[in-house]
Amino acid sequence: MRLNAIEQSESDDSKKATDAQQFLAALDEVEADEHAELIAQVEGLKPADRVIKAFKAEPMTDTEQKLIQVLLDNPNSTSGELTEKIGWKGMSWHLHFGTMCANRGVYLGQPPKATTPNGKFYTGILADFDNDTSRFTMKPDVVAAFAQLGLKGQLEC
Protein backbone atom coordinates (compact mmCIF):
# COMPACT_ATOMS: atom_id res chain seq x y z
CA MET A 1 0.00 0.00 0.00
CA ARG A 2 2.81 2.37 0.90
CA LEU A 3 4.57 1.89 -2.43
CA ASN A 4 1.32 2.47 -4.33
CA ALA A 5 0.63 5.62 -2.27
CA ILE A 6 4.13 6.95 -2.92
CA GLU A 7 3.60 6.43 -6.63
CA GLN A 8 0.19 8.12 -6.48
CA SER A 9 1.62 11.05 -4.45
CA GLU A 10 3.66 11.97 -7.53
CA SER A 11 0.62 11.86 -9.81
CA ASP A 12 -0.23 14.71 -12.19
CA ASP A 13 -3.79 14.41 -10.86
CA SER A 14 -3.73 16.79 -7.88
CA LYS A 15 -6.60 15.02 -6.08
CA LYS A 16 -4.84 11.65 -6.34
CA ALA A 17 -1.59 13.23 -5.18
CA THR A 18 -3.25 14.97 -2.21
CA ASP A 19 -5.16 11.85 -1.17
CA ALA A 20 -2.01 9.75 -1.39
CA GLN A 21 -0.02 12.26 0.69
CA GLN A 22 -2.75 12.26 3.36
CA PHE A 23 -2.77 8.47 3.37
CA LEU A 24 1.04 8.38 3.77
CA ALA A 25 0.87 10.84 6.67
CA ALA A 26 -1.80 8.71 8.38
CA LEU A 27 0.23 5.55 7.78
CA ASP A 28 3.32 7.21 9.29
CA GLU A 29 1.28 8.16 12.36
CA VAL A 30 -0.04 4.62 12.84
CA GLU A 31 3.47 3.18 12.48
CA ALA A 32 4.87 5.71 14.97
CA ASP A 33 2.16 4.78 17.48
CA GLU A 34 2.88 1.06 17.02
CA HIS A 35 6.61 1.70 17.44
CA ALA A 36 6.05 3.68 20.65
CA GLU A 37 3.73 0.96 21.98
CA LEU A 38 6.32 -1.72 21.24
CA ILE A 39 9.05 0.25 23.01
CA ALA A 40 6.79 0.66 26.05
CA GLN A 41 6.17 -3.13 26.10
CA VAL A 42 9.87 -4.01 26.22
CA GLU A 43 11.18 -1.08 28.27
CA GLY A 44 11.00 -2.81 31.66
CA LEU A 45 12.02 -6.26 30.48
CA LYS A 46 15.28 -7.92 31.51
CA PRO A 47 17.81 -8.27 28.65
CA ALA A 48 17.18 -12.02 28.29
CA ASP A 49 13.43 -11.45 28.03
CA ARG A 50 14.01 -8.79 25.39
CA VAL A 51 16.06 -11.27 23.35
CA ILE A 52 13.34 -13.89 23.58
CA LYS A 53 10.65 -11.37 22.61
CA ALA A 54 12.78 -10.08 19.70
CA PHE A 55 13.41 -13.48 18.18
CA LYS A 56 9.85 -14.67 18.69
CA ALA A 57 8.46 -11.52 17.05
CA GLU A 58 10.99 -11.71 14.21
CA PRO A 59 12.17 -15.33 13.93
CA MET A 60 15.78 -15.81 12.98
CA THR A 61 16.68 -16.76 9.45
CA ASP A 62 18.90 -19.76 8.73
CA THR A 63 21.84 -17.39 8.29
CA GLU A 64 21.10 -15.63 11.57
CA GLN A 65 20.92 -18.99 13.32
CA LYS A 66 24.41 -19.77 11.97
CA LEU A 67 25.70 -16.38 13.19
CA ILE A 68 24.40 -17.04 16.68
CA GLN A 69 25.34 -20.71 16.83
CA VAL A 70 28.93 -20.16 15.74
CA LEU A 71 29.48 -17.69 18.59
CA LEU A 72 27.75 -19.97 21.11
CA ASP A 73 30.01 -22.83 19.97
CA ASN A 74 33.18 -20.71 19.80
CA PRO A 75 33.25 -18.11 22.56
CA ASN A 76 36.29 -15.85 22.76
CA SER A 77 36.83 -15.89 18.99
CA THR A 78 37.71 -13.13 16.56
CA SER A 79 35.39 -12.08 13.76
CA GLY A 80 37.77 -13.68 11.28
CA GLU A 81 37.68 -16.99 13.14
CA LEU A 82 33.90 -16.96 13.37
CA THR A 83 33.57 -16.00 9.70
CA GLU A 84 35.86 -18.88 8.71
CA LYS A 85 33.96 -21.39 10.85
CA ILE A 86 30.73 -20.47 9.03
CA GLY A 87 32.55 -21.08 5.75
CA TRP A 88 32.69 -17.49 4.60
CA LYS A 89 35.67 -15.37 3.66
CA GLY A 90 37.09 -12.24 5.27
CA MET A 91 35.84 -10.87 8.57
CA SER A 92 32.15 -10.44 7.85
CA TRP A 93 30.69 -12.28 10.85
CA HIS A 94 30.44 -9.18 13.02
CA LEU A 95 28.86 -7.12 10.24
CA HIS A 96 26.08 -9.65 9.71
CA PHE A 97 25.66 -10.20 13.46
CA GLY A 98 25.44 -6.43 14.01
CA THR A 99 22.85 -6.08 11.25
CA MET A 100 20.80 -8.83 12.86
CA CYS A 101 20.88 -6.90 16.16
CA ALA A 102 20.09 -3.57 14.47
CA ASN A 103 17.10 -5.11 12.69
CA ARG A 104 15.66 -6.04 16.10
CA GLY A 105 16.74 -2.83 17.81
CA VAL A 106 13.22 -1.85 18.82
CA TYR A 107 13.13 -5.01 20.98
CA LEU A 108 16.78 -5.24 22.03
CA GLY A 109 17.40 -1.61 22.93
CA GLN A 110 20.16 0.83 22.16
CA PRO A 111 23.61 -0.44 21.21
CA PRO A 112 26.76 0.60 23.05
CA LYS A 113 28.57 3.61 21.64
CA ALA A 114 31.39 2.96 19.21
CA THR A 115 33.91 4.73 17.04
CA THR A 116 32.15 3.54 13.88
CA PRO A 117 30.81 6.08 11.40
CA ASN A 118 27.29 5.88 12.90
CA GLY A 119 28.68 5.68 16.46
CA LYS A 120 26.79 2.50 17.33
CA PHE A 121 28.15 -0.98 18.10
CA TYR A 122 25.13 -3.17 17.33
CA THR A 123 27.01 -6.43 17.87
CA GLY A 124 27.60 -5.22 21.44
CA ILE A 125 23.90 -5.55 22.24
CA LEU A 126 24.24 -9.35 22.41
CA ALA A 127 27.98 -9.98 22.56
CA ASP A 128 30.88 -8.72 24.64
CA PHE A 129 33.96 -7.55 22.76
CA ASP A 130 37.48 -7.49 24.19
CA ASN A 131 39.26 -4.48 22.69
CA ASP A 132 42.69 -5.87 23.61
CA THR A 133 42.27 -9.22 21.87
CA SER A 134 39.49 -8.39 19.35
CA ARG A 135 37.51 -11.39 20.55
CA PHE A 136 33.75 -11.82 20.92
CA THR A 137 31.80 -13.78 23.53
CA MET A 138 28.03 -13.98 23.87
CA LYS A 139 26.75 -12.20 26.98
CA PRO A 140 25.72 -14.72 29.69
CA ASP A 141 22.08 -13.57 29.90
CA VAL A 142 21.85 -13.76 26.10
CA VAL A 143 23.25 -17.33 26.17
CA ALA A 144 20.42 -18.22 28.58
CA ALA A 145 17.84 -16.55 26.34
CA PHE A 146 19.02 -18.41 23.24
CA ALA A 147 18.96 -21.66 25.22
CA GLN A 148 15.27 -21.01 25.90
CA LEU A 149 14.84 -20.51 22.16
CA GLY A 150 16.53 -23.88 21.49
CA LEU A 151 20.06 -22.75 20.64
CA LYS A 152 22.83 -24.05 22.89
CA GLY A 153 26.57 -24.07 22.55
CA GLN A 154 28.44 -27.33 22.00
CA LEU A 155 29.63 -27.32 25.61
CA GLU A 156 26.05 -26.99 26.89
CA CYS A 157 24.51 -29.87 24.93
Salt bridges, closest charged atoms under 4 A:
ASP19 OD2 - LYS15 NZ 2.91
ASP28 OD1 - ARG2 NH2 2.87
GLU31 OE1 - ARG2 NH2 2.80
GLU64 OE1 - ARG104 NH2 2.81
GLU81 OE1 - ARG135 NH1 2.79
